[in-house]
Amino acid sequence: MSSRTLLPAVVLLAIAASAAFLLSGHLTSQAVQNPTIALDMVTTGTTYDDTTNTMTVGQIESSSTGSQSVTHTHAAHLVINNVEDLIGWQTRFNYIGDRMRVQSQNVAPFTDSNTFQTVGFSNIPIDPALQAHRNASGAASIPPAAPGPQTALLSGLYNGSENAQISPDTPAKLVPDDSSYSAPNGGVLSLVTLQVLGNQCGQTLLMDLDDDNPNAPGSALIVFNGTGSTRIDLTESQLLDGTHTEACTPGTATPTSTATATPGTITPTPTAGPPLGPLTMSLDMVPDDNTYDASTNTMTVGSIDSCLASATANPSTHVHTAALIVKNVRDLIGFDLRLNYIGDKMRPLNHVVTPFSDNIRGQGVGFVNLPIDQVTLNHRGADGFSSIPPAAPGPQTALLGGEYTGAQDFAISPDSPAKSPPDDTSYGAPSGGVLALINLEVVGDQTGQTLTMDLDDNNPNAPGSHVVVFTGAGSSTIELSEGALGDGRHVEGGASCPAPTPTSSAPPATPTRTPSATPTTTCCTTSPSPTVSASPTRTPSPCGLSCTASPSPTATVTATPTATPQAIFTFTNATGQAASDLHIVVEQNTANHAIQLVTNAPGCTQPTISVNRTQDVDFEFMDDVIWSSACVDPGESASFSIACGTGCQPSVHCYNWTIFATPIGTQCFSIRPTLTPSATASPTACPGCTPTPTRTPSPTASPSPTVSPTPTSCTPCTPTATATATHTATATVSSTPTACFSCITPTPTTTATPTPGPSGHDARLTRISGVPKNVRLLPGEVVADSGSITVANQSTHSDTIGVYVDVMAPAYGGCTPNGRVLQTTVTLAAEAKTTLSVPVSYSCADPAAANSLSYTWVAVADHGGDDLASCGPGALQSVACFNALADDDQDSSDNRASRNGPKVVAQ
């Protein structure tokens, strides 16, 4: 260990691998594992080809050189080789914290333009049920920069149930489990951003990949073993370090060819530029020649083709992709786009505001977030929002939009073309910018038809298309006229495009992003049950929150897609309260059913999704989506893809929201009331699910088949030994718990018996609440605030529960608190719960460095209060803490929670 940096125990992190999942068929692993993980310090040569879904790793170079004497970043690939059936991974990094440190990671650094998903090795296989990649989740425990030795832990995994087909191999097995991907010579687990601090000229900087000595947990893998998961701890010889040498002369700063801008290049005041042409927004129906070069952070727009002619007609429902292009714009913050169309011919399906991948910084990029923020040396985040009605015959209208996140200024608000002189030199967009890629769905057989997508102003549908720009003191909206908007057309089965023809106007639509002062919508007065739109709205519409006082948000709003292999549904919280759970009843005509998150609600962590099927000759499924906190605020939305196989047409019967299993608003009922978990269902917990009269199935529903054992009451609805899944006592961490939607005891043959832990002991960390979204700080200012922790005793007897809360500070700015803020015990009667107030004082020495970054709250409930040794400050998300909590808790899936917030706003 002479070459290793010996460190004391610090913050630990465990990867979250799902619970064991029983499979049928040939999905067994006979893998002979010989894995290695290496840092490739020069990422050029490693590629991803989305036409064949192939990842190719170039020569792994363990060292790199640079020539900068100021703080800057370098990108490195974390590469794995010789592994089979990978579920997840974690890697331990040791380094000197004031020389070169881990700043961030991206576990899906490539883009698959066919599925509009980000891809890494962990999620490269295509799920045959979804016809898409699984989502990949990453986690990190990275301390703030400080002098001397430091350690960090990064991890990642694919989401959802585990099997050999969806668990990637490199190289492929002799007889592959799956032919949907290729990774012949290794896979990129993550794009790691390394930060070099200050002047390190003449220094060789080491990034040490390490085992569990001296810092546990060490680097490890989780692999599928045919019936569950197995942990593989990696040794020193399987971990290949990286070094970086700054070859500059001390005291000088030599420019590099990277797109990383250095502080001081920003001009904080607007400058006059060359004369601009007219501001326009157009659909480019053939977007292939629009490109992005990450090495120079330059976006280039090719010729704009307003019409796409397909010589060979496709008689089935299918999708074409168009690019939304803006030209001649200054200081852009965001945009709205009004689309009018015929709903049963060609319609917008969804849009992506960051369609390109910056593989240097590991971020998605579009025009709205193209500039590099000089504080974080990364792109800003970008939010997209839309209001798209379900497909229906006749004229329809939709609204799409996007904007960058965080504080606004000239340097971060992009221009195309550049000003002279420019506000910022970190990017280039000389010929326009791609605001979004839009998926346009051609509905059914449109052979011989010319289909029009009409970009419109605010007549007859407000709000119309516009851009929002920075003025120096705030923002201003520039409305676009008909003449500034370029429509798009598609000819199905035509050799060429005819001359444009007038388009049909769509009926009035509800303003969504910016409600007008005099809304034209009257849905709140025409029906006692207001319609709850199944489309996302950034700002609640007049038919959203203002209608929630009516007797019942209607369950009649369903998003019924056409018969495509995968349909995307969007659900908006219009209850007027924050929600933690979403429950969806889906009707379809096959036994195959898969649901996956497409777009999460803002600020929410990855939810747990469980699937239950009713007992009936038809196929009705109940999907429960559970977040770990009440993070879905009123008016916010989440989108999901639902797939049920070729030729199948899923239909949403109804949906409703709850907060930790407590109903809010009108409930949604299964047409057939008796539920049993399907073979693919995730385990569910039943916290305090006392039925009310409103939850009784309709008398007209079919009678329930007998379920054994027959439930006698839904109170206390304690989880039985058959309702949860086996937890592996290694690095395997269960998913976030789900709240029960139907209080019917599952048939006791579908899932495995939980281990370890004696029956009857169950402590639950119910929620973290009261955390503000923002905290406004001056340098050194202390802002006193508080949060609330709700803990429940779900045991059948009185129990003592330890409650431990950590608040982790942003990585920059010298912020506090950064560790344990509450450590106490409570004694609760059976089925009782209590809420504890947690006072917190927020402060940052340099708020500007932490601007737009968030604190993170983490809390655990420890049955018996006996696990402090494993769950010390900073270790609440470690493997050691998880295993300690699990060894005497019947349901170890619900004794931890985390929540982001507040976000630092520098004053």
Sequence and secondary structure as in RCSB ss.txt:
>XXXX:A:sequence
MSSRTLLPAVVLLAIAASAAFLLSGHLTSQAVQNPTIALDMVTTGTTYDDTTNTMTVGQIESSSTGSQSVTHTHA
AHLVINNVEDLIGWQTRFNYIGDRMRVQSQNVAPFTDSNTFQTVGFSNIPIDPALQAHRNASGAASIPPAAPGPQ
TALLSGLYNGSENAQISPDTPAKLVPDDSSYSAPNGGVLSLVTLQVLGNQCGQTLLMDLDDDNPNAPGSALIVFN
GTGSTRIDLTESQLLDGTHTEACTPGTATPTSTATATPGTITPTPTAGPPLGPLTMSLDMVPDDNTYDASTNTMT
VGSIDSCLASATANPSTHVHTAALIVKNVRDLIGFDLRLNYIGDKMRPLNHVVTPFSDNIRGQGVGFVNLPIDQV
TLNHRGADGFSSIPPAAPGPQTALLGGEYTGAQDFAISPDSPAKSPPDDTSYGAPSGGVLALINLEVVGDQTGQT
LTMDLDDNNPNAPGSHVVVFTGAGSSTIELSEGALGDGRHVEGGASCPAPTPTSSAPPATPTRTPSATPTTTCCT
TSPSPTVSASPTRTPSPCGLSCTASPSPTATVTATPTATPQAIFTFTNATGQAASDLHIVVEQNTANHAIQLVTN
APGCTQPTISVNRTQDVDFEFMDDVIWSSACVDPGESASFSIACGTGCQPSVHCYNWTIFATPIGTQCFSIRPTL
TPSATASPTACPGCTPTPTRTPSPTASPSPTVSPTPTSCTPCTPTATATATHTATATVSSTPTACFSCITPTPTT
TATPTPGPSGHDARLTRISGVPKNVRLLPGEVVADSGSITVANQSTHSDTIGVYVDVMAPAYGGCTPNGRVLQTT
VTLAAEAKTTLSVPVSYSCADPAAANSLSYTWVAVADHGGDDLASCGPGALQSVACFNALADDDQDSSDNRASRN
GPKVVAQ
>XXXX:A:secstr
 TTS                    TT         EEEEES  TT EEETTTTEEE     SEEEE   SSEEEE
EEEEEESB SEEEEEEEEEEETTTEEEEEEES  EEETTTTEEE GGG SEETTTTEE  EEEEEE     SSEE
EEEEEEEE S   TTTS  BS  SS S  S B TT EEEEEEEEEE S  BT EEEEEEE SSSSSS SEEEEE 
SSSEEEEE  GGGEE EEEEE S TT     SSS   TT    S    S     EEEEES GGG EEETTTTEEE
     SEEEESS   S EEEEEEEEEESB SEEEEEEEEEEETTTEEEEEEES  EEETTTTEEE GGG SEETT
TTEE  EEEEEE     SSEEEEEEEEEE S   TTTS  BS  SS S  S B TT EEEEEEEEEE S  TT E
EEEEEE SSSSSS SEEEEE SSSEEEEE  GGGEE EEEEET SS                SS  SS    HHH
H SS    SS  SS  TTTGGGTTSS   S       S SEEEEEEE  SSS BSEEEEEEEESSS  EEEEEE 
 TT    EEEEEEESSSSEEEEEEEE SSS B TT EEEEEEE  TT   EEEEEEEEETTEE SS    SS  E
EE TT      TT    GGGS  TTS      SS     SS    TTSS    SSS         SS     TTS
S    SS TT  EEEEEEE   SEEEE TT EEEEEEEEEEEE SSS EEEEEEEEEE  SSS EE  EEEEEEE
EEE TT EEEEEEEEEEEES HHHHTT EEEEEEEEEETT  TTTS TT TTSHHHHHHHHTT S TTSSEEEEE
EEEEEE 
